[in-house]
């Protein structure tokens, strides 16, 4: 890579990081003269980049969007990041797998050999939910456009095709699924909708003024709702128990639980869940004797489970492998 080409890459990268760059500041960052900056800007313009210039002693440069896609210039780290992102696209649940593969092939073909070797060594096997859970790209675009325009969104939801009217707030992704966070105008409350079950109705409704999301943090809000909590991002039911296993044996199965060693053979675990019975059942994954520490609700939940499991074990009429209606 020549010094001029390398400098153009750095200049383009700088122009993409902020709206306006004074010419003198660019010259200082690139350690070149203002005249060379002007020449480099002209080179980028010839390649298709629309760079506006402001005249005067404090004049500078601004990179604007063009009507056509110019040649894309990436440094090594950017090229590898793009390759990694495209390989991981199949886990996004956005129905863009085929397009991502084609884009990766195109990018790889124009990479220098040193980067192709690095990319080929970066093999990613993303895991995602079933294809039925994938949200259609046009649906995601429609949801994102409504959020950006602050327009009421009307859509049919789920197999029952319930008609909904919402003020869309955020589009989020979690574990290979896409979700719409919105204020439901009919329920008069915040709701989270699975994007793969949304069928937008055109046109959108009137514009609205965005409401403030409870807590102001969309990640914490969605995480709390997924845990069954309405205000704080924490499990509504938390308890502690001692399992007859050493810490090294339980560590791979802790998930978001906390643990500390009691002695060489036992571990104190603090965990949470959306209900006390669900919390008690979660301790069963350690496959060991359990001693409840607190609170009493956890001990009562174990008693409830014991009754249910005992009833299931006494069901001798059904042969192994049979099913009930």
Secondary structure, DSSP 8 states (H G I E B T S, - for coil): --HHHHHHHHHHHHHTTSS-EEHHHHHHHHTS-HHHHHHHHHHHHHTT-EEEE--STT-EEEEE--SS-------HHHHHHHHHHHHGGGGS-SS-HHHHHHHHHHHHHTS-HHHHHHHHH---------GGG---HHHHHHHHHHHHHTBEEEEEETTTTEEEEEEEEEEEEETTEEEEEEEETTTTEEEEEEGGGEEEESS---B------TTS-HHHHHHHHHTT-SSSSS-SEEEEEEESS-HHHHGGG-TT-EEEEEETTEEEEEEEESSHHHHHHHHGGG-S-EEEEE-HHHHHHHHHHHHHHHHHHT--SS-TT----
